Amino acid sequence: MPVAPAGTALAGGTDGPRALRPLLDTVLDALTTGAQDRSGPLPPGGPDAVARAVRDACLPLLPEEGTGPHTALRTLVHTLTAGAADPADPHCAAHLHCPPLALAAAADLAASALNPSMDSWDQAPAASELETLTARTLAALVYPEATAPDALVTTGGTESNQLALLLAREAHRTAGPLRIVCGANAHHSIHRAAWLLGLPEPLTLPTPDGTLDPATVHTCLTELTGRSSAVLLTATAGTTDAGAIDPLPALADLADQHGARLHIDASYGGPLLFSTTHRTTLTGLARAHTVTLDLHKLGWQPVAAGLLAVPGPATLTPLAHQADYLNPDDDTEAGLPDLLGRSLRTTRRPDILKIAVTLKALGRQGLGDLVDRTLTAARTLADLIDAHPRYELHSRPTLTTVLFRPTGADDTTLATIRRTLLTEGHAVLGRATTPTGLWLKATLLNPHTQPGDLTTLLKLVEGHTPR
Ligand SMILES: Cc1ncc(COP(=O)(O)O)c(C=O)c1O
């Protein structure tokens, strides 16, 4: 047998780890030197400078003769790191883009090395059982009273919301076209999912205060349920722009009263369930027919780590599907678990491994502590802004999003401050438009952020504010 060419060793089997170890040394070195070269939350210079650096370092990307694994890994990982927006930097706080835990990233390496595919048991024997157990564990946090809660693993909030709308459409198939009611604060994926599923455009209720108003929902449901028996009310527990939570118990009451189905998008706020201090903020969540969770937001997982929790298996029956090469009836009858009905995808990464490792390593209390720390950081930032004579605070944070602006700054000034901080590589802040105009948005997801980091962030903004 001829010797295998360099760089073609496999990651699995008993020899895999031996092949991986020196490659990992190279990767870890490149992660270190890349972060040192960047020395901030993102690279300076804006898109042109970053694109030039990537082209200079990485082209040609399909050389006639390869560079070998170490050079390729060193070059590309270094370049990607030096040019990254790194959510581990406390000044990288624009989006629901979390810094992953090292232990979750380490688990993800094992997932890549083993490469189970979650579409049939014969490709993922232990991984499928781990997925079942972990999904049920997380679903039980959402639905503590349910006898058989379950959860689907998804690529994130978008896919979970799509599945929730699909399951609602199928459950009401005989009752006419499903009408969706959501707030103007709902994530855009609700609208896209309706479009994708061929449903009428959702009725979007105004949310001038950032959350759905029960009286407005009542009026809307009264009118709608008089005409159609297929209505889905979607609420949000952690809005994208402000981290606000809709009044879940009142909305659940209204859904009950009007015979509407209820979906809650808790992509952002869901992990408050881990926190002894904050979990009551989510009271009412368990009354939803479906709940979106997303642990690549406030759950410190590498992308992807989405879930759709349901109170029982009956909710998932519309997803049942058969493909003879994956789940033939005789295999299922012989006891091979049928995985195909757990996703619309076929080949699927074992994203559950990193989640399971995190749950086991930190426990409910450890994760709750990370949630508490992050919420405390947001409150500290709000306090600093409140106490500062040159800043205006939009509102006290419910989760970890803080909207603020230099007092009197107009929209153009704010947009310019944000872009200048980005192109200088000093800070990554988001923006949010509310009825009171544009605001700078700090979405804090780093549980290790210190008050000093927040003071520096405010000084950076102040330094770019015209007097
Ligand atoms: C409330 C909410 N729902 C859904 C999503 C979509 O999640 P993903 O980007 O993981 O698909 C987001 C993303 O920020 C969100 O804020």
The ligand as an ORCA input file, in Angstrom:
! r2SCAN-3c Opt
* xyz 0 1
  C     -35.662     37.099     18.736
  C     -34.880     36.391     17.671
  N     -35.431     35.342     17.045
  C     -34.784     34.669     16.082
  C     -33.519     35.035     15.699
  C     -32.818     34.285     14.599
  O     -31.834     33.484     15.145
  P     -30.692     32.849     14.211
  O     -29.889     34.019     13.733
  O     -29.961     31.952     15.139
  O     -31.364     32.126     13.123
  C     -32.904     36.129     16.304
  C     -31.562     36.554     15.875
  O     -30.990     37.455     16.389
  C     -33.601     36.822     17.311
  O     -33.079     37.900     17.903
*
